[in-house]
Amino acid sequence: MIRNLIKSSLSKRILATQLCNNLTICRFYPAPIKRFYKESSILYADKKYEITLDQKKLKTPNGSVFQVASEPLALAIAAEWNSQKDTIERSRMMLTSLANTALDNPNHLSKEDIINYLLSFAETDTVLFHNQAEPDLYKLQIELWNPIINWFNKRYNTDLQKTDDISPPNFPTNAKMEISKYLRSHTLDTLHGFQFAVDTLKSVVLAFACIDRFITPEKAVLLSRLEEEYQLGHWGRVEWSHDLSQQDLQARLSAAVFYVHCNSFSHFVQSKDVSRISEAQVF
């Protein structure tokens, strides 16, 4: 009886193996959305700028009317929709995605939620961890990261200290207070842009330096990938992979910086042609 059970078990295993070998694994991806409009434009209504697709108002994923307060931002978002070809590639529409997140706020985040998230991120900031085990890399980190840390401490009246080993960096209480005070001066919409930039770079210091125009988005991305770029210099670069990843990060960061500026540094100018207030961006 035991012998028959063993044979039966073996037969089942062999049958299962054969089925697995003959099974064709199919992956199903959602079909790309075809472009269903001819032209995208903007419309001013209720002191906000709306995006139109062939005279129809664009809506957010939650069904709300897509509205932004900045005219330059609205024009840039309309340009994203106009740049789509036969199909709509939402993954390349960074400003649209960021604005949708700010408008719908799917995670129901408050200003304090985002500020606390950014502060916790700053405690383990990428540029505060230096690696003495790799002398050449350590030299690069001192040369390229230290000036950014020094600028940040001077600009935001903090005293962040890097670490050269596995111990966490020094993040004094006054630094949290100063960063928190600065972030609270921005609106909730703007803070979504800060969060998008920090998530892209994995660094509050680099994100702030880029938003404050101390460094360019290209340099910020390079500095955030310093260890990876160092390793690529030794082991070689796969252009179709590493270059595309770098360009994608640059696009995401540029969108975040532009979004923050459009929601932060604006003033209102009275238009003589139409009796209303229109927003102009100060750069």
N, C-alpha and C positions, 0 to 999 in steps of 0.2 A: 504493500500500500504506500509506504514511504517512497519507494522507488518510483511509483506512478505519479506521486505528487511532485517529485523532483523533475521528472520528465515534463509534466504539465507546466511547471513553472518555467523551465528552460524554453519550452515551446512558445510560451507567452512572451518571454524576453526577446527571442529571435524574431517573432512576428512584430513586436513593437519596434525593434531596431530597423527592420525592413521598411515599416511604414514611415519611420522618421527619415530614412535615407531617400525614400521615394517622394516624400512630401515637399512640395514647392512652397516656399515661404513668400507670401505676397504682402507688400506694404502698400497701404492705401493713403494717398495724400489728397488733401482738399484741392479741388480744381481751382486754378487761378481765376480771379474775377476779371472778366473782360471789361475794358473801358466802355462805359455806357453813356458818356457825356462828350460833348464837343469842346466845351470851354469852361474853365473855372474863373470866377471873378469874386469881388468883395462887395459887400453892401453895408452901409452905415444905418443902424437902427437902434433906438433906445440907448444911445451913448456907447454902443458897442459895434464892433465890426464882425460881420457874418460872412461865411464863405458860401458861394452859390455855385451849383453845377447845372449849367443850362437853365438858369433862373430858379432852380429849386434849391432850397436852403439845405446845407450840409448839416447832419445831425451826429451827435456822439453815439458811441455804442449803447448807451442807456436811453437813447431816444430824445435827449435834450437838444435844443438848437445850438449849434457850434458857434460860440461867441468869444472874441478876445478883445482886450481893451486897447491894443496897440495897432495902429495902421501898418507900420512896417512888418510886424509879425503876421498880420492878416495877408499882406501881399506875398510874403515868403511862403506861407502855407498854400495860398492859391497857386503859386509857382510850382510847388511840389505836385499838386494835382494836375497841373498842365504839363508837367514833365513826364507823366506816365505815358507809356506807349500803348500797345494793343491790350495789355493786361495791367492790372493795378498791383504793384508790389508794395504792400503796406510796410514791409520791413525796411524799406528805403525811405519812408516818409517819417523822418525823425521828429520834426516839428509837430506834425499832425498827431503822432502818437503821444508826444509829451503834453500837448494841449488837451488831448482827450483824457489823459490821466488826471491832469489838474482840474478839468471841468467835472468829470464824473466822480473823481476821488473814490475809486472802488474799494479801497481799504479803510475809508472813513478816517483819514489821518487828520489830526489837528496840527497847529503850528508847533505845539509842545512835543508831539509825537515825532515830527521830523527833526526838530532841534535835538532831542534826546538821542535819536538814531545817529545823527551826524557827530554828536559829541562822543558817543561810544565808539564810533568808527575812528575818530581822531586819536583815541587812546592807543590804537594799534596801527597807526598810519604807516604806510609802506616805506616812506622816506626816512622814518625814524629807526628802522632796523638795518644796521650796517653789518657786513659780513667780513670779519677779520680772517676767517679761514681761507679766503681767496684773496691773496694780496693784490693782484691786479684789479679785481672787481672792487675791493675795498678802496683802492686809490681812486677809481672812477666815482664811487659813491661820495667820497670826500670832496672831490673836485666838482661834481655836478649837483649833488644833493645839499651839501652844506650851505651854499649861497641861498638856496630856496628856503631852508629852515631859518637862516638868519634874517632874511627878508620878512618871513612870516612873523617872527618874534617881534621885529621892529614895527611892522605894519599894524599888528593886532595887540601889541603890548602884552605879549606872552613870553614864557621862558621854557619852551619845549626843548627837551634834551634827548639826543639820540642814544641808542644802546648799541654796543659792539658785540653782544653775546645773546644768549637765549632769554635773558631777563627782560621784562617789559620796560619800555622807555619811561622816563620821568614825565609825568603829565600833571603839573601842579593845579591846585584848585582855582587859582586866579585865572589860569588859561581857560578853563571851562566857563568861568563867569564872563570873560571878555568875548569869547567866541559866541556864547549864548546871547550876550547883549547885542552883538553885531547881527546875528541871524534874526533876532526878534524885530529888528528895524525893517524887515522885509515882509511882504504879504505872503499869504499861504501859497498863492499861485507861483510866486518867485521861488519859494522854498522847494517846490517840486523840481524846479530847474537845478537848484543846488544839489538836491538828492540825485538827480539824473547824472550830473557831472561827477559827483563823488563815487557813485556806483560804477561809472565808466572807468575811472582812474584808480579806484581802490585807495584813494588818498584825498583827505581833506586839504592838506597843505598844497598839493599840486592843483586841486580844483579851484581853491581860492586864488592862487597865484595866476591862474589862467583867466578866471572871471575878472580879476583886478587888472588884467593886461600886463602883468609883469613878465609873463612868458606866453608864447603862442600855443594854440592847441597842438600843433605838430610837435613842439618841444615837450609839452606836458605829457603827451602819449609816449614819446621816446623815453622820458625820465621814468614814467610809470612801468616801463618794460625794460628797465636798464639791465637787470640780471638776465632776462631772456635774451636781450640783444647781445650781451656779453657771451652767453653760451652759443648763440648762433654764429658769432665770430670765430668760434673754435670748431664747431661741428657742421657748419654750413647752413644755408638758408633755402627753404622751400618757397619759391616765389609765389606760387599759386595759393599757398596756405598762409605763411607768415605776413606777406605783403598785404593780402586781402584783409587779414585780421587787423593789421595796423591801420589801414585806411578806414575800416569800419569804425574803429575806436575814434579816429579823428573826426569822422562825420557825426558820431553820436555826441562827442564833446563839443564840437562847433555848434551843434543845434542847441545844446544845453546853455552854452555861453550866450548865444544870440537870444534865447528865450529869457534868460535872466535880465539881460540888458534891456530888452523890449518892455519888460514888466517893472523895471526899476528906475531907469533914467529917462523920463519923458516929461514933456510939458505940453500945455494946451495953447493953441494958437487960434485966434478968431479968424474964420474965413470970411472974406468980403463977398465972395460970389454966392455962397449959401449961408443963410443965417443960422449957423450952428457952430459948435466947437469941434474941431478936428485935432487929433493927436499927432504930434510929430516926435520923432525919436531923436534924441541927442546922442551923438557918438563922439 
